[in-house]
């Protein structure tokens, strides 16, 4: 959403390109780089772990979550629509929950297939790290370019309304479960907590997750410089030109 997500997308695209090049050149290089000691036995993967942990913590703590698209579970991002239709809200949440279950099943099946391939072909950790990087990059690709969840499942108007926005951390951390380590398991556990927190809050405060009951999720007054707003602005300009 906006410049911040575009910068993240560029950085992740560069990182993925580097990882793919290294992987093609020599699969062991990736592991060697991750285990490289910078200073005082501090390895590179320690820094990556710290960054990913902090990224998730900033997401799940109300004080540090400053965006409505991933923070709408919190009261600070809720502005009630007066006299909203509760029946429409229930119908909206029910429909989105149904699509969310479909996404969850598809995600479990896809990663189960990954597990079978990993075990049957006795693949190295480098393959898992490559998959992780692809997932990590895809997260920002969905936000900035094209989102299959938006187009194929929820048909929501934008990321601000997305039913599964905070599933991203647990999604890209899932492949790391195939690497038995404190560092990988701790990342997954924290990201899974973010997932549970999100799902619990949807059930407790469904009104915070729907534009028909939360003004912060409506297009009117939205300040995010996202691709959806750009399309709307372009349509308005075209209409203005046609009217002239």
C-alpha positions in Angstrom: 0.0 0.0 0.0 1.8 3.1 -1.2 5.5 4.0 -1.3 6.4 1.9 1.7 5.2 -1.3 0.1 6.7 -0.4 -3.2 10.1 0.0 -1.6 9.7 -3.3 0.1 8.7 -4.9 -3.2 11.8 -3.6 -4.9 14.1 -4.7 -2.1 12.6 -8.2 -2.0 12.8 -8.5 -5.8 16.5 -7.7 -5.6 17.1 -10.2 -2.8 15.1 -12.9 -4.7 17.1 -12.3 -7.9 20.4 -12.6 -5.9 19.3 -15.8 -4.2 18.2 -17.4 -7.5 21.6 -16.5 -9.1 23.5 -17.9 -6.2 21.3 -21.0 -6.2 22.0 -21.6 -9.9 25.7 -21.1 -9.4 26.1 -23.3 -6.4 23.4 -24.3 -4.0 25.8 -24.5 -1.0 26.7 -20.8 -1.3 23.3 -19.8 0.2 23.9 -21.8 3.3 27.5 -20.7 3.6 26.4 -17.0 3.4 23.7 -17.5 6.0 26.3 -19.1 8.4 28.9 -16.5 7.7 30.2 -14.9 11.0 30.2 -11.1 10.8 31.6 -10.3 14.3 31.6 -11.9 17.7 30.1 -15.1 16.4 27.1 -13.2 15.1 26.0 -15.0 11.9 24.0 -13.4 9.0 21.0 -15.6 9.7 20.9 -14.1 13.3 20.3 -10.7 11.7 17.7 -12.0 9.3 15.9 -13.8 12.2 15.9 -10.6 14.3 14.5 -8.5 11.4 11.7 -11.0 10.7 10.8 -11.3 14.4 10.6 -7.5 14.8 8.6 -7.2 11.6 6.0 -9.6 13.1 6.1 -8.0 16.5 5.4 -4.6 15.0 2.4 -6.2 13.3 0.8 -7.7 16.4 1.4 -4.9 18.9 -1.3 -2.2 18.7 1.1 0.7 19.5 3.4 -0.1 16.6 0.8 -1.0 14.0 0.1 2.2 12.2 -1.8 1.0 9.1 -5.5 0.1 8.8 -4.9 -2.7 6.2 -3.0 -4.8 8.7 -4.1 -3.1 11.9 -7.9 -3.1 11.5 -8.2 -5.7 14.2 -7.3 -3.0 16.7 -9.6 -0.3 18.1 -7.3 2.5 17.0 -8.1 1.7 13.3 -11.9 1.5 13.9 -14.3 4.4 13.1 -17.9 3.2 13.4 -20.4 3.8 10.6 -23.6 5.0 12.2 -26.6 2.7 12.0 -24.9 0.1 9.8 -26.9 -2.9 8.8 -25.9 -5.8 11.1 -27.5 -8.4 8.9 -25.4 -7.2 5.9 -22.4 -7.3 8.2 -23.1 -10.9 9.2 -23.6 -11.9 5.6 -20.4 -10.1 4.5 -18.3 -11.8 7.3 -19.9 -15.2 6.6 -19.0 -14.9 2.8 -15.4 -13.9 3.6 -15.0 -16.6 6.1 -16.1 -19.2 3.6 -13.5 -17.9 1.1 -10.8 -17.8 3.8 -11.4 -21.5 4.6 -10.9 -22.3 0.9 -7.6 -20.4 0.8 -6.5 -22.2 4.0 -7.2 -25.6 2.5 -5.4 -24.7 -0.7 -2.4 -23.4 1.3 -2.2 -26.6 3.4 -2.4 -28.8 0.3 0.2 -26.9 -1.6 2.7 -27.0 1.3 2.0 -30.7 2.0 3.0 -31.3 -1.6 6.2 -29.3 -0.9 6.8 -31.5 2.1 6.4 -34.7 0.1 8.8 -33.5 -2.6 11.3 -32.3 0.0 11.3 -35.7 1.8 11.1 -38.0 -1.3 13.9 -36.3 -3.2 16.0 -35.6 0.0 16.5 -32.0 -0.9 19.0 -29.7 0.9 18.1 -26.7 3.1 19.0 -24.4 0.2 15.8 -25.5 -1.6 13.7 -24.6 1.4 15.4 -21.2 1.7 14.7 -20.6 -2.0 11.1 -21.4 -1.5 10.9 -19.1 1.5 12.4 -16.3 -0.6 9.8 -16.9 -3.3 7.0 -16.8 -0.8 8.5 -13.7 0.9 8.7 -11.9 -2.5 5.2 -13.1 -3.5 3.8 -11.4 -0.5 4.7 -7.9 -1.8 4.0 -9.0 -5.4 0.3 -9.5 -4.3 0.2 -6.1 -2.7 1.8 -4.2 -5.6 1.1 -6.0 -8.8 -1.5 -8.8 -8.8 -3.2 -10.8 -6.0 -4.8 -14.2 -6.8 -6.6 -14.1 -3.4 -8.2 -10.7 -4.4 -9.1 -11.8 -7.9 -10.1 -15.5 -7.4 -11.5 -15.6 -3.9 -12.6 -12.5 -2.1 -13.3 -10.0 -4.9 -12.6 -7.3 -2.3 -12.1 -3.8 -3.5 -8.5 -3.4 -2.2 -5.9 -4.5 0.3 -7.4 -2.3 3.0 -10.4 -4.5 3.0 -8.5 -7.8 2.6 -9.9 -10.6 4.8 -6.5 -12.4 5.1 -4.0 -9.6 5.1 -2.2 -10.7 8.3 -1.9 -14.3 7.1 1.2 -13.3 5.1 3.7 -13.9 7.9 2.6 -17.5 8.7 2.3 -18.2 4.9 5.9 -17.3 4.0 7.2 -18.9 7.2 5.5 -22.2 6.6 8.4 -23.7 4.5 10.8 -23.0 7.4 9.1 -25.8 9.4 11.0 -28.3 7.2 14.3 -27.0 8.8 14.5 -28.2 12.4 15.9 -25.3 14.3 15.0 -22.9 17.1 15.4 -20.1 14.7 12.9 -21.4 12.1 10.4 -22.8 14.6 10.4 -19.5 16.6 9.7 -17.5 13.5 6.8 -19.8 12.6 5.3 -19.8 16.1 5.3 -16.0 16.3 3.8 -15.7 12.8 1.2 -18.4 13.8 0.3 -16.3 16.8 -0.3 -13.3 14.5 -2.6 -15.5 12.4 -4.5 -16.7 15.5 -4.7 -13.1 16.8 -6.2 -11.9 13.5 -8.8 -14.8 13.4 -9.8 -14.3 17.0 -10.4 -10.5 16.5 -12.5 -11.1 13.4 -14.8 -13.3 15.4 -14.9 -11.0 18.4 -15.1 -7.7 16.5 -16.3 -8.4 13.0 -17.4 -4.7 12.6 -13.8 -3.7 12.4 -13.2 -5.7 9.3 -15.9 -4.5 7.0 -16.2 -1.1 5.1 -19.9 -1.0 5.7 -19.3 -0.7 9.4 -15.7 0.8 9.6 -15.2 4.2 8.0 -11.4 3.6 8.0 -11.8 0.9 5.3 -13.9 3.0 3.0 -12.6 4.6 -0.2 -13.9 8.0 0.9 -11.0 9.7 2.7 -8.5 7.0 1.9 -5.0 8.4 1.8 -3.1 5.3 0.6 -1.4 5.8 -2.7 -2.1 2.3 -3.9 -2.7 0.9 -7.4 -6.5 0.7 -6.7 -6.8 4.4 -5.9 -4.7 5.2 -9.0 -7.2 3.3 -11.2 -10.1 5.1 -9.6 -8.4 8.5 -10.2 -7.7 7.6 -13.8 -11.3 6.7 -14.3 -12.4 10.0 -12.8 -10.0 11.9 -15.1 -11.4 10.0 -18.2 -14.9 10.8 -17.2 -14.0 14.5 -16.7 -12.4 14.6 -20.2 -15.5 12.9 -21.7 -17.8 15.4 -20.0 -15.9 18.3 -21.5 
